[in-house]
Amino acid sequence: MHAQQKGDSPALIEGERVLTWAEYRDLRNRLARSLLDLGLRPGSTLVQFLHNSIESCLVSAAASELRTTNTPINHRLKAEEVAYILEDSDATCVVSESEFLPILGEARKSVPSVSHWVVVGEDVPSWAIPFASLVEKGSSDPVEIPEESPGEAQAMIYTSGTTGKPKGAKRRGISNPASVMTWIQEFGLRPDDVHLIAGPLYHSAPLAFATLAQAMGNTSVIMRKFDAERALAELQEHKVTTTFMAPTLVKRILQVDPETFGKYDISSLRVLIVAGAPCPQKIKEDVWERIGPVLYEFYGSTELGINTILKPHETIEKPGSCGKAMPGVEIALFDEEGNEVGVNTPGELYVRRNPMVFEEYYKKPDATASAQKGEWVSVGDIAYRDEDGFYYICDRKIDMIISGGVNIYPAEIEDVLHRHPAVADVAVFGIPDEEWGEKVHAAIQPVAGAILTPEEIQRWARERLADYKVPRSISFHEDFPRDLAGKLIKRQLRDPFWADRQTKV
């Protein structure tokens, strides 16, 4: 539609590269047709292992056109982690780039089920297909989808949960008209907006708002990698009006020295949406003071979608809150016995199933069932509601760490550290961090007589885990607190780090 109505207008901008709507449509069709010729079919899984780029947007658009399950994954993962997701997701096609060939080359050895490896860039090995050749040889005519295909595309984001391995949260695309209109109205979005893609598109929130911007016909400015001053330059150069950022990215912009910050005119920015981790009140106040009343916060998750919204004036009027329930979303707080709690009483936050809630954890029916209470679904956060209907996230029922908006599950890290020959026991949890919200801490009980250093533990972890999962701080203990059954009481190790905090997230 946008290609027909404003074909010469810019759809995607990445540095000096500009793609008009007409070019975007034609390249999308070329890529989709070539992937179809390769054997990719509606309902199959396409995995992206890409930086933010015009190519990553083209892959997402082609995947949507083919009604495949689009699965972007974190490009900071190690080969073993990538191989697990490729196998678990039943991936048939992987699109990546030359920079990640060492990881792909290692991962593909244990994932023979992947039929096609597509590589963006000039360095393409013999076992892969050049992305450029697919786009070049495909026809720009509309794609003809095989009969008996799924009615719409799906997305699957891998997220940590109640087990040590990531789980694929599978959901329909952003196709529910009522929900989409609610988002547009509540966040004050407009068809003529210019949207800055600042966060990585393997996260559900940046991907959702980038998709929404394209659906509305916005020009999207793509940052391959986030840099605070570069973000300010993009805001000024393209007169950006909307963006989504995790609190950590907003903080980095605010930390730019005042003289440098003042060189950039960012007065065009109307809507700065934050989520992915609790946003410190100081950041909200600094945004109000230095940028203006532009900050919107929401509470949500890959599984549950957007559940609450806090508008700019409310960020000051309701400090610490993540907002009221989004119109059309029903929220309930339940105690341990399954009873709904009253005002100002903490309870586990549940959302009633709606079209924007995920369908399942892929191939994990037990995990899907454990997240549900009848028609209500939860990711394990504890919250309370005040007299005015505003929600406050105060704790996490499960042990997940959220660092810089990234979900990190301790069980996976604990499994790696347990394999060190000098580690008798280990407990991993999140502790406060001014930069990242939380950082990974490992409490280690060494084997009797063994001598360990933090550096040795970090080296061991770094060789086996993505860098963001490596413990940033480490403590050593002669013994761990345990209950009468001998089970580790992790909270007794964790709580002292949060003793002076009002919340435990």
C-alpha positions in Angstrom: 0.0 0.0 0.0 2.7 2.5 0.9 4.7 1.6 -2.2 1.7 2.4 -4.3 0.8 5.6 -2.5 4.3 7.1 -1.9 6.7 4.9 -3.7 9.5 7.5 -3.9 9.4 8.3 -0.2 12.1 6.8 2.1 11.1 3.7 4.0 14.4 2.7 5.5 17.5 4.7 6.2 20.8 3.1 7.4 23.7 5.5 7.3 24.1 6.7 3.7 21.8 3.9 2.4 18.2 4.8 1.6 15.5 2.4 0.5 12.2 3.9 -0.9 8.9 2.2 -0.3 8.8 1.0 -4.0 12.3 -0.4 -3.7 11.5 -2.0 -0.4 8.5 -3.8 -1.8 10.3 -5.0 -4.9 13.4 -6.3 -2.9 11.0 -7.9 -0.4 9.3 -9.7 -3.2 12.5 -10.8 -4.8 13.8 -12.2 -1.6 10.6 -13.9 -0.7 10.3 -15.5 -4.1 13.9 -16.8 -4.0 13.4 -18.3 -0.5 10.2 -20.0 -1.8 12.2 -21.4 -4.7 14.7 -22.8 -2.2 11.9 -24.7 -0.5 11.1 -22.4 2.4 7.4 -22.9 3.1 4.7 -21.2 5.1 4.8 -22.4 8.7 8.5 -23.3 8.6 11.1 -21.5 10.8 13.5 -18.9 9.4 16.1 -17.8 11.9 17.9 -14.4 11.7 21.3 -13.9 13.2 21.9 -10.3 12.1 22.7 -6.9 13.2 20.1 -4.2 12.7 20.2 -3.4 9.0 18.2 -2.9 5.9 18.8 -6.6 5.2 17.4 -7.6 8.6 14.2 -5.6 7.8 14.0 -7.2 4.3 14.3 -10.7 5.9 11.5 -9.9 8.4 9.3 -8.5 5.6 10.0 -11.6 3.4 9.3 -14.0 6.2 6.0 -12.2 6.9 5.1 -12.4 3.2 5.8 -16.1 3.2 3.9 -16.6 6.5 6.9 -18.4 8.0 7.9 -18.3 11.7 10.3 -15.4 11.9 12.9 -16.1 14.7 15.5 -13.4 15.3 18.2 -14.5 17.8 20.7 -12.6 19.9 23.9 -12.3 17.8 26.0 -12.2 21.0 25.4 -15.9 21.6 28.2 -18.5 21.4 28.1 -21.4 18.9 26.7 -23.9 21.4 23.9 -21.6 22.4 23.1 -20.8 18.7 23.1 -24.6 17.9 20.6 -25.2 20.7 18.1 -22.6 19.4 18.5 -23.8 15.8 17.7 -27.3 16.8 15.0 -26.5 19.2 13.2 -24.2 16.8 13.3 -26.7 13.9 15.0 -24.1 11.8 15.1 -24.8 8.1 16.8 -21.6 6.9 19.3 -19.3 8.7 20.2 -15.8 7.5 23.3 -14.3 9.0 26.3 -12.2 8.0 30.0 -12.7 7.3 31.0 -11.3 10.8 29.4 -14.4 12.4 30.8 -17.1 10.2 33.1 -18.5 12.9 30.0 -19.1 15.1 27.9 -20.4 12.3 30.6 -22.7 11.1 30.8 -24.3 14.5 27.1 -24.4 15.2 26.2 -26.0 11.9 28.2 -29.1 12.7 25.6 -30.2 15.2 22.5 -28.9 13.3 22.2 -31.0 10.1 18.5 -30.2 9.9 19.1 -26.7 8.6 18.6 -26.9 4.8 19.9 -23.5 3.8 22.4 -21.0 5.2 22.3 -17.5 3.7 25.0 -15.0 4.3 25.0 -11.2 3.9 28.3 -9.8 2.8 31.2 -10.6 0.5 32.8 -13.4 2.4 30.5 -16.3 1.7 31.7 -19.9 2.3 31.0 -22.8 -0.1 28.2 -24.2 2.2 26.2 -20.9 2.2 24.2 -18.9 -0.3 25.0 -15.2 -0.9 22.1 -13.0 0.2 22.8 -10.7 -2.8 22.3 -13.5 -5.3 18.9 -14.4 -3.8 17.7 -10.7 -4.1 19.2 -10.4 -7.6 17.6 -13.5 -9.2 14.1 -13.3 -7.6 11.2 -11.7 -9.4 9.7 -8.5 -8.1 6.2 -9.7 -8.9 3.8 -10.3 -6.0 4.5 -13.6 -4.2 2.1 -16.5 -4.8 1.6 -18.3 -1.5 0.9 -22.1 -1.8 -2.6 -23.2 -1.1 -3.5 -24.4 2.4 -1.0 -22.1 4.0 -1.3 -20.6 7.5 -3.5 -17.6 7.6 -0.8 -15.3 8.9 2.9 -15.1 9.7 4.1 -15.9 13.2 7.1 -14.8 15.3 9.1 -16.7 17.8 11.4 -14.9 20.3 13.6 -17.0 22.5 13.3 -15.9 26.1 14.5 -17.3 29.5 11.9 -18.7 31.8 11.5 -21.4 34.4 14.2 -23.7 33.0 17.8 -23.2 32.4 17.5 -23.2 28.6 15.8 -20.5 26.5 12.3 -21.2 25.3 10.7 -20.1 22.1 7.7 -17.9 22.8 5.5 -18.3 19.7 2.9 -15.8 18.8 1.0 -14.4 15.9 2.3 -11.4 14.2 1.1 -7.9 15.1 -2.2 -8.3 13.2 -5.0 -7.6 15.6 -6.5 -4.4 14.4 -8.1 -3.4 17.7 -4.8 -3.9 19.6 -2.8 -2.0 17.0 -5.1 0.9 17.0 -4.9 1.0 20.8 -1.1 1.2 20.7 -1.2 3.9 18.1 -3.7 6.0 20.1 -2.2 5.5 23.6 1.4 6.2 22.5 0.3 9.2 20.3 1.8 7.7 17.1 1.2 9.3 13.7 1.5 8.2 10.1 4.0 10.9 9.3 6.4 9.9 12.2 10.1 9.2 11.7 11.1 6.3 13.8 14.5 5.5 15.2 15.4 1.8 15.5 17.9 2.0 18.4 17.6 -1.3 20.2 18.5 -4.7 18.7 15.7 -6.2 16.6 16.2 -9.6 18.3 14.3 -8.2 21.3 10.6 -8.3 21.0 9.9 -4.6 22.0 12.2 -2.9 19.4 11.0 -5.4 16.8 7.3 -4.7 17.7 7.7 -0.9 17.4 9.8 -1.1 14.3 7.1 -3.3 12.7 4.4 -1.0 13.8 6.3 2.0 12.4 6.5 0.3 9.0 2.9 -0.7 9.0 2.0 3.0 9.6 4.2 4.1 6.7 6.8 5.8 8.9 10.3 6.4 7.7 12.6 4.1 9.9 16.1 5.2 10.7 18.2 2.1 11.5 21.1 2.1 14.0 23.3 -1.0 13.4 24.8 -0.7 16.8 23.8 1.8 19.5 26.1 4.7 20.3 24.7 7.6 22.5 26.1 10.5 20.5 25.4 8.8 17.2 21.8 8.5 18.4 21.6 12.2 19.1 23.0 12.9 15.6 20.4 10.6 14.0 17.6 12.3 16.0 18.8 15.7 14.7 19.6 14.8 11.1 16.4 13.0 10.4 14.1 14.9 12.7 13.1 11.7 14.4 9.8 11.9 16.2 9.5 8.4 17.9 11.8 5.7 19.2 11.9 2.8 21.6 14.8 2.3 24.0 15.5 0.1 27.0 16.3 2.3 30.1 20.0 1.6 29.8 20.1 3.2 26.4 18.2 6.3 27.6 20.7 6.6 30.5 23.6 6.5 28.1 22.2 9.4 26.2 21.6 11.4 29.4 25.2 10.7 30.4 26.5 12.5 27.3 28.3 15.5 28.7 26.1 18.7 28.6 28.3 20.5 26.1 28.1 17.7 23.6 24.5 17.1 24.3 23.7 20.7 23.7 25.2 20.6 20.1 22.2 18.5 18.9 18.7 19.7 18.3 16.4 16.9 19.2 13.3 19.0 19.7 11.5 16.9 17.0 11.3 13.9 19.4 7.7 13.6 20.7 7.6 10.0 21.9 10.3 8.1 23.7 9.0 4.7 24.8 10.9 2.7 27.5 10.5 -0.8 28.7 12.3 -4.1 29.0 13.4 -3.4 32.6 12.2 -1.2 35.4 13.1 2.4 34.5 14.7 4.2 37.5 12.8 7.3 38.6 15.9 9.5 38.2 16.0 8.7 34.4 12.4 9.7 34.1 13.0 13.0 35.9 16.2 13.7 33.8 14.3 13.0 30.6 11.6 15.4 31.7 14.2 18.1 32.5 16.6 17.7 29.6 14.3 16.5 26.8 10.8 17.3 27.8 7.5 15.5 28.5 8.1 12.8 25.9 8.7 9.6 27.9 6.1 6.8 27.9 6.8 3.6 29.9 5.0 0.3 29.6 5.1 -3.0 31.4 5.1 -6.1 29.2 7.0 -9.1 28.0 7.6 -11.3 25.0 4.9 -13.6 26.2 2.2 -11.1 27.4 2.7 -8.2 25.0 2.0 -4.6 26.3 0.0 -4.7 29.5 0.3 -1.2 31.1 1.1 2.3 30.0 2.5 5.2 31.9 2.2 8.6 30.1 4.6 11.5 30.3 2.9 13.5 33.0 2.3 10.3 35.0 6.0 9.6 35.2 6.3 12.5 37.6 2.9 12.2 39.3 3.3 8.4 39.9 7.0 7.8 40.7 8.0 4.1 40.5 4.8 3.1 38.7 4.7 1.3 35.3 1.3 2.6 34.6 -2.4 1.7 34.3 -3.7 -1.3 32.4 -3.6 -0.8 28.7 -7.2 -0.4 27.3 -8.4 -3.8 26.3 -6.0 -5.6 28.7 -7.3 -7.2 31.9 -4.8 -7.7 34.8 -5.3 -9.5 38.0 -3.0 -10.0 41.0 -3.2 -13.4 42.8 -1.7 -14.6 46.1 -0.1 -18.0 46.6 -3.5 -19.7 47.1 -4.9 -18.3 43.9 -7.0 -15.6 45.5 -7.1 -12.1 43.9 -5.5 -9.6 46.3 -6.7 -6.1 47.1 -5.3 -2.6 46.7 -1.7 -2.1 47.8 -1.2 -5.8 48.4 1.5 -7.6 46.4 0.5 -10.5 44.2 1.6 -12.4 41.1 0.6 -10.4 38.0 -1.5 -12.3 35.5 -3.0 -11.1 32.2 -6.2 -12.5 30.8 -5.5 -14.1 27.4 -6.1 -11.8 24.5 -5.0 -11.7 20.8 -1.6 -10.2 21.7 -0.6 -12.8 24.3 1.7 -15.6 23.1 0.3 -18.9 22.0 2.8 -21.3 23.5 6.4 -22.1 24.4 7.3 -24.1 21.4 7.4 -27.8 22.0 7.2 -27.2 25.8 3.6 -27.9 26.8 4.6 -28.3 30.5 6.2 -24.8 30.5 3.2 -23.4 28.7 0.8 -24.9 31.2 2.9 -23.7 34.2 2.5 -20.1 33.0 -1.3 -20.3 33.0 -4.0 -20.2 35.5 -7.1 -21.0 33.5 -7.5 -18.1 31.0 -4.9 -16.0 32.9 -1.2 -16.0 32.0 1.9 -14.9 34.0 5.7 -14.6 33.6 6.2 -14.6 37.4 6.4 -10.9 38.3 5.1 -9.6 41.6 3.2 -6.3 41.7 0.8 -4.2 43.6 -1.9 -1.8 42.5 -2.7 1.6 44.1 -6.0 3.2 44.7 -5.9 4.9 41.3 -5.3 1.7 39.4 -1.5 2.2 38.8 0.7 -0.8 39.0 4.1 -1.1 40.6 6.5 -4.1 39.9 8.1 -4.9 43.2 9.7 -8.4 43.0 10.1 -11.4 40.8 8.7 -14.8 41.7 11.2 -16.6 39.6 15.0 -15.9 39.6 15.3 -14.3 36.2 17.8 -11.4 36.0 17.1 -8.5 33.7 20.3 -6.6 32.8 20.1 -3.8 30.3 16.7 -5.1 29.2 18.1 -8.6 28.5 16.6 -11.6 30.2 19.2 -13.8 31.8 18.2 -17.0 33.6 20.6 -18.1 36.4 20.1 -21.9 35.9 22.0 -21.8 32.6 25.0 -20.0 34.2 24.9 -22.2 37.3 25.1 -25.3 35.0 28.3 -23.9 33.4 29.9 -22.9 36.7 29.0 -26.3 38.3 31.2 -27.9 35.7 34.3 -26.2 37.0 36.3 -28.9 38.9 37.0 -26.6 41.9 33.3 -25.5 42.3 31.3 -27.4 44.9 28.2 -25.3 44.7 27.0 -22.1 43.1 24.1 -19.7 43.3 23.6 -17.0 40.6 21.3 -14.0 41.0 20.9 -10.4 40.1 22.2 -7.6 42.2 21.6 -3.8 41.8 23.6 -2.0 39.2 23.3 1.7 38.4 24.2 1.3 34.7 22.3 -1.9 33.8 19.5 -2.1 36.4 20.9 -5.5 37.5 24.1 -7.3 37.0 24.9 -11.0 37.3 26.5 -12.1 40.6 27.8 -15.6 41.3 28.1 -16.9 44.9 30.6 -19.7 44.8 31.3 -22.5 47.4 34.7 -23.9 46.4 35.7 -27.5 46.8 37.4 -28.0 50.1 41.0 -27.0 49.9 40.6 -25.4 46.4 41.8 -21.9 45.7 39.7 -19.9 43.3 39.8 -16.3 42.1 37.1 -14.2 40.4 39.2 -14.0 37.3 39.4 -17.8 37.0 35.6 -18.1 37.3 35.0 -15.3 34.8 37.5 -16.9 32.3 35.7 -20.2 32.6 32.3 -18.6 32.0 33.5 -16.4 29.2 34.7 -19.4 27.2 31.3 -21.1 27.5 28.7 -18.3 27.6 27.7 -15.1 25.8 29.5 -12.1 27.4 26.3 -10.7 28.9 25.8 -13.9 31.0 29.3 -13.8 32.5 29.1 -12.9 36.2 30.2 -9.3 36.8 30.9 -9.9 40.5 31.7 -13.0 42.5 31.7 -13.9 46.2 33.2 -17.0 47.8 31.5 -18.8 50.7 32.6 -21.7 53.0 29.0 -22.8 53.2 25.6 -21.9 51.8 22.3 -21.4 53.8 20.0 -24.4 53.4 16.6 -25.6 54.6 16.0 -28.7 56.6 15.8 -30.7 53.4 19.3 -29.4 52.3 17.9 -27.2 49.6 19.8 -24.0 49.0 18.0 -20.8 50.2 19.1 -18.5 47.5 17.2 -15.5 48.8 19.3 -15.4 51.9 22.3 -14.8 49.7 20.5 -12.3 47.4 18.6 -10.2 49.9 21.6 -8.4 51.5 22.5 -6.8 48.2 18.9 -5.4 48.0 18.5 -4.4 51.6 18.4 -0.7 51.0 16.1 -0.9 48.0 12.4 -0.4 47.9 12.0 -3.1 45.2 13.9 -6.2 44.4 14.1 -5.8 40.6 
